[in-house]
Amino acid sequence: MSAEASSAQEDDESKLPFKARLKLWWDGYELKQPVKQLEVAESDEPPEDEGPPTVQGWAISRQKSVVTLFGDGMTRCIPDAVKTRLTTPMGMNKTMSVAEIGSGLGGFAHWVVDQHEAYVDAYESDEELANASREMTKMAGMTRYIKYHHCDFEDFKPKLKSANVAYASEALFCVKNKQDCFNKLHGMMKPEGQFMMSDYMLDGASLDDPALKEWLAVEPIEPTMVDVQQVRQMLTNAGFEVSIAEDTTEEYKANVLKAFADYAAATSRGADSGHLHAWVLKEGELWTARVKAMEAGVLKVFRIYARVPAEII
């Protein structure tokens, strides 16, 4: 076999599926090692000194548990059909500069690249998630398309006029100074830029409602809840034109329940989640509280579309 052929064979061996490469990275392997020397362990042992399951912070096992529930790179329940509805109205294409607000583990950004070949600036407030996303994006061969930024949404400083479109999904409900954040989002938009967000909001409910207080008490980061009409007004104050404010609570709740039902069905058929099962259960407690607040009618999920109006010359 020629040297060129041998080199080509080694390159082919290195092109593992993304899931396999992700697992190797999570298990601590250096992917620059020859693939033939690596084996994906059947058992999934917990990292040392990680402690008991928790939703405080983003331990490796928590990252793995939410991916088990919601799909590759996903920290929240955003199925592909929902991703499509969040992005399609903006006419996203490969000529656009895209910004994701609250990128988690990068799953949504990867989907945008796959679907639209767009370039994405991904902003994430949790440093652990931002660092993990960079590694996974490198493994997926997408570093040309996605750039991650660790940021503080309370003091958001994106590049001015850097995005044609921006989207955010359950990323801003814990931000205290929402008006300032929306102002900065408007500033990052190019002329006639578009912004789509989906988030937890109130719709006439009182902050003193016992059902709301019960949910707020279990969130790992304290939410700052406002009414959907307040969000609309803040976006308008920032300079956006708001044309869609759609209540998607029932669909959102159904998607969350389906994710956990699918996990339960898989484990009942013998799929082994190993030590992650306890982490999934802990994650389930958080999502149960969210769904319970939705069922009580005090917590809603709204999808809001806004755009920068055309300049009058």
C-alpha positions in Angstrom: 0.0 0.0 0.0 1.4 3.4 -0.9 2.1 6.1 1.7 -0.7 8.2 0.1 -3.2 5.3 0.4 -2.2 4.6 4.0 -2.7 8.2 4.9 -6.1 8.3 3.3 -7.1 5.2 5.2 -6.1 6.8 8.5 -8.1 9.9 7.6 -11.2 7.7 6.9 -10.7 6.0 10.3 -10.6 9.3 12.0 -14.0 10.4 10.7 -16.0 9.0 13.4 -19.7 9.9 13.7 -20.3 13.0 15.9 -21.9 11.0 18.7 -18.9 8.7 18.9 -16.5 11.6 18.9 -18.5 13.3 21.5 -18.5 10.3 23.8 -14.7 9.9 23.4 -14.2 13.5 24.4 -16.5 13.1 27.4 -14.6 10.0 28.4 -11.4 12.0 28.4 -9.7 10.8 25.3 -7.5 13.0 23.2 -9.0 12.8 19.7 -5.6 13.4 18.0 -4.7 9.9 19.1 -5.0 7.3 16.3 -8.6 6.1 16.3 -7.6 2.4 16.1 -6.1 2.8 19.6 -9.4 4.0 21.1 -12.4 2.1 22.3 -15.8 3.4 23.4 -16.4 1.9 26.7 -19.7 0.0 27.1 -20.2 1.3 30.7 -20.4 5.0 31.4 -18.5 5.5 34.6 -19.0 8.8 36.5 -16.1 11.2 36.6 -14.1 11.3 39.8 -15.1 13.9 42.5 -18.1 15.1 40.6 -20.4 14.7 43.6 -24.1 13.8 43.7 -26.6 14.7 40.9 -27.5 18.4 40.8 -28.8 21.1 38.5 -26.5 23.7 40.1 -23.9 24.4 37.5 -23.1 22.2 34.5 -21.1 19.2 35.6 -20.1 16.8 32.9 -22.7 14.3 33.9 -25.4 16.9 33.8 -24.3 17.9 30.3 -24.5 14.2 29.3 -27.9 13.7 30.9 -29.6 16.6 29.1 -28.1 15.5 25.8 -29.6 12.1 26.5 -33.0 13.7 27.0 -33.0 16.4 24.4 -30.6 15.4 21.6 -27.0 16.2 20.6 -25.7 19.5 21.9 -29.1 20.4 23.4 -29.5 21.7 27.0 -33.2 22.6 26.5 -36.1 20.9 24.9 -36.1 22.4 21.3 -37.0 19.7 18.8 -36.1 20.3 15.1 -39.7 21.3 14.3 -39.5 24.0 16.8 -36.0 25.1 15.6 -37.6 25.4 12.1 -40.5 27.6 13.4 -38.0 29.9 15.2 -35.8 30.4 12.2 -38.0 30.1 9.0 -39.9 33.4 9.4 -36.5 35.2 9.2 -35.7 33.7 5.8 -32.3 32.6 7.1 -29.7 31.7 4.4 -26.0 31.3 4.0 -25.5 34.9 3.1 -26.6 36.0 6.6 -24.6 36.6 9.7 -26.5 34.9 12.6 -26.3 35.3 16.3 -27.6 32.8 18.9 -28.3 34.2 22.3 -27.8 31.4 25.0 -26.2 28.7 22.9 -25.9 26.0 25.6 -23.9 23.1 24.2 -24.1 24.3 20.6 -26.8 21.9 19.3 -29.0 24.7 17.8 -26.0 26.4 16.2 -24.9 23.2 14.6 -28.4 22.7 13.3 -28.4 26.2 11.8 -25.1 25.5 10.0 -26.4 22.2 8.7 -29.7 23.7 7.5 -28.5 27.0 6.2 -24.7 27.0 5.9 -24.8 30.3 7.9 -22.1 31.7 10.0 -23.1 31.9 13.7 -21.8 34.0 16.6 -23.0 32.0 19.6 -23.2 33.8 22.9 -23.4 31.8 26.2 -23.3 33.1 29.8 -22.1 29.8 31.3 -18.3 29.4 30.8 -18.4 25.6 31.2 -21.0 25.2 28.4 -19.1 27.7 26.2 -15.9 25.8 26.6 -17.6 22.4 26.0 -19.3 23.8 22.9 -16.0 24.9 21.4 -14.6 21.4 21.8 -17.6 19.7 20.3 -17.7 22.2 17.4 -14.1 21.5 16.7 -14.8 17.8 16.7 -17.7 18.3 14.3 -15.5 20.2 11.9 -17.6 23.4 12.2 -15.1 25.9 13.7 -15.2 27.7 10.3 -18.9 28.4 10.8 -19.5 28.9 14.6 -17.7 31.2 16.9 -18.5 31.0 20.7 -18.5 34.0 23.0 -18.6 33.7 26.8 -20.6 36.7 27.9 -22.7 38.3 30.7 -26.2 39.1 29.5 -26.5 41.6 32.4 -23.6 43.5 30.8 -24.0 42.4 27.2 -21.4 43.8 24.8 -21.9 42.2 21.3 -20.2 43.7 18.3 -22.3 46.5 16.8 -24.2 45.8 13.6 -22.8 42.3 13.4 -25.9 40.2 12.8 -28.6 40.0 10.1 -30.7 37.7 12.4 -30.6 36.7 16.0 -32.5 34.1 18.0 -32.9 33.2 21.6 -34.6 30.2 23.2 -35.3 30.2 26.9 -32.1 32.2 27.3 -33.2 35.5 28.9 -35.7 34.7 31.6 -33.1 35.0 34.3 -31.7 38.3 33.1 -32.5 41.1 35.5 -32.0 44.1 33.3 -33.9 43.0 30.3 -34.3 46.4 28.8 -30.6 47.0 28.6 -30.1 43.5 27.1 -32.7 44.3 24.4 -31.1 47.6 23.7 -27.8 45.8 23.2 -29.5 43.2 21.0 -30.9 46.0 18.8 -27.5 47.6 18.6 -26.0 44.3 17.2 -28.5 44.1 14.4 -27.7 45.2 10.9 -30.2 47.4 9.1 -33.6 45.6 8.8 -32.2 42.9 11.1 -34.6 40.3 12.6 -34.9 38.9 16.2 -36.8 35.8 17.2 -37.1 34.7 20.9 -38.9 32.0 22.8 -39.0 32.3 26.5 -40.8 31.9 29.8 -43.1 34.8 30.5 -46.1 35.8 32.5 -49.5 36.6 31.0 -51.5 38.4 33.7 -50.3 36.2 36.5 -49.2 37.8 39.8 -45.7 37.4 41.1 -47.2 36.5 44.4 -49.1 33.5 43.0 -48.2 30.5 45.2 -47.7 28.3 42.1 -45.3 30.7 40.6 -43.3 31.0 43.9 -43.1 27.2 44.1 -41.5 27.1 40.7 -39.2 30.0 41.3 -37.8 28.3 44.4 -36.4 25.3 42.5 -34.8 27.1 39.6 -31.0 26.9 39.8 -30.6 30.6 38.7 -33.3 32.9 40.0 -35.6 34.0 37.2 -36.7 37.6 36.7 -40.2 37.2 35.4 -42.1 39.8 33.4 -45.4 39.9 31.6 -45.4 39.3 27.8 -46.8 42.8 27.3 -43.9 44.2 29.2 -41.5 42.3 26.9 -43.2 43.6 23.8 -42.9 47.2 25.2 -39.2 46.7 26.1 -38.5 45.5 22.6 -40.3 48.5 21.2 -38.4 50.8 23.5 -35.2 49.3 22.2 -36.2 50.2 18.6 -37.7 47.0 17.3 -41.1 46.6 15.6 -42.9 43.6 17.2 -45.2 41.7 14.9 -45.7 38.3 16.5 -46.3 37.3 20.1 -47.6 33.7 20.1 -48.4 31.6 23.1 -46.7 28.2 22.5 -47.1 26.8 26.0 -49.1 23.7 25.1 -46.7 22.7 22.4 -43.7 23.4 24.6 -45.2 21.3 27.5 -46.0 18.4 25.1 -42.4 18.4 23.8 -41.0 18.2 27.3 -43.3 15.4 28.4 -42.5 13.5 25.2 -38.7 13.8 25.8 -39.0 12.2 29.2 -41.5 9.6 28.0 -39.1 8.6 25.3 -36.3 8.3 27.8 -38.6 6.1 30.1 -39.5 3.9 27.1 -35.9 3.5 26.1 -34.8 2.4 29.6 -37.8 0.1 29.9 -36.6 -1.7 26.8 -33.2 -2.2 28.4 -31.2 0.8 27.3 -28.6 1.4 30.0 -28.1 5.0 31.1 -25.8 3.8 33.9 -24.9 6.4 36.6 -26.6 9.1 34.4 -30.0 7.8 35.4 -29.8 9.6 38.7 -28.8 12.8 36.9 -31.7 12.4 34.5 -34.1 12.1 37.5 -32.7 15.2 39.1 -33.1 17.0 35.8 -36.7 15.7 35.7 -37.4 17.4 39.0 -36.6 20.7 37.5 -38.6 20.2 34.4 -41.5 18.8 36.4 -41.6 22.0 38.3 -41.7 24.0 35.1 -44.5 21.9 33.6 -46.5 22.1 36.8 -46.3 25.9 36.7 -47.5 25.8 33.1 -50.4 23.6 34.1 -51.3 26.0 36.8 -51.5 28.7 34.2 -49.0 31.0 35.8 -46.0 30.3 33.6 -46.3 30.6 29.8 -43.9 30.2 26.8 -44.2 32.9 24.2 -42.6 33.2 20.8 -41.9 36.8 19.8 -40.7 38.1 16.4 -39.3 41.6 16.1 -37.4 43.4 13.4 -35.4 46.6 13.0 -37.6 48.9 10.8 -36.2 50.1 7.5 -34.4 53.5 7.7 -36.3 56.4 6.1 -34.0 58.2 3.7 
